[in-house]
Amino acid sequence: MQSMEDFNEVQTSLKSDVSVRQKMIARLASVGGTSSEAMIRRMLGSSISNSLACDFNWAGKGTKQAFSQTIIQDCMFAAARQYDTFFSHLDFSNTVKRWLRYAPERVGGVKRTPTSPVEI
């Protein structure tokens, strides 16, 4: 998904048709990874562009949309649970939060600076 329009279309189709939702979960589960966290990062990277990810944060604070309230997030968690049945929603949300937080850097925008200057 490259734009918010694409994202909203996918959301609508997932909301209206259970078979589409099952196909999405199966597609996301097939992404794979060496760990649950790697799998989630790969799912996010393969389904959402970095520029679109800049429009989201987990809770929807500020001017951004809440990723935690989306059906796509539910599908990703269901796919992650197929990979690891003991994977908690807390671990899932922390991984997604971290991925969304650094989306502007992956686009090539804001560079992070150290929080405290290094003294020599």
N, C-alpha and C positions, 0 to 999 in steps of 0.2 A: 504494500500500500504506500503510495507516494504522497497522497494529499488527504485532507480531512474529508473531502467528498468520497474518495475511495473507502476510507475508514467507515464512514457512515453507511455506505452501501453494504459493506460486509457485515456491519452490526445489524442492519435491517434483515438481511438474508439469514443470519444466524438466529435472530430472534423469532423469525416467522417459520422456519423449517428445521425440524429436529434432525432430519437426515443430513442436511447441510452441516449442522453442528457436529454430527458424528464423523463426517468426512474431514472436517477441519481438525478435529482432535486426532484422527488417524494420521493426517498429513503432518501435523506438528510433532506427533510422537515419533514419526519416521526420521526426523532431523538428526536425532542421536547426539552423542557427546560422551566425553570420558567421565563426567560426573553429572549430578543433577543440576548444579549451577552452570556448568558448561552447556548443558542441553538447553536450559532456559535462555541463556545469552544467544545461542544459535537460533532458537525459535524466534526470539525478538528480532534479531538481525535479519532473518530470512523473511519476516512478514511485515516489518515496519521500517520505513526508511529513517535515517538519522534526522533528516529535516522534519519529518512528521513527529518523531519522538520528542523533538524540542517543544512541541505544543502540549506535552503531557507531563504530569508528575503523579505520584501515587495517590495523593489525597485531593488533588484539584485545588490547591491553594494558589492564591494570586490570580493571574490571568490564564492559568493553564487548566486543561481538562483533567478530570480524575480518571486515571487508568484503572484504579481499583473497582470502578463501577461499570466496567465494560464486559460484554459477553466474551470478547476475545481473550481477556484475562482469565475468565472462567475456563475457556477451552485450553489455554496454555497450562493452567494448573492441573486440569484433568489429564492432559498428556504427560505432564511431569509425574503425576501419581501413577501412571501406567509404567513408567520407567522405574520409579522407586516408591513403593507403597508406603514407606515410612516418612516420606518427605513432607514436612509440615508447611502450612500456609505462611507461617512466620518466615521460614527460610526462603520460600518462594517470593514473598513480598520484599524481603531485604535484597534479594538478587535483582529483582525488577527495579527497585528504587535506585540501586547503584547504577544499573544500565541506563535508566532514564536521566539520572543526574549528569552523566558524562556525555550525553548525546551532543550538546553544543560543541564540545571539543572534537568529536569525531567528524562533525560537519566542517570543522576548520575555523570555528568562531573563537569564542572566549578561551584563552589559555589560563590555566590555574597558576596562581603564584603561591609561594610558600606563605603559610599563615604567620610565621614569625621569621624575622631576618636572621640569617646565619651570622653569628659573630666569630670573628677570627682572632 
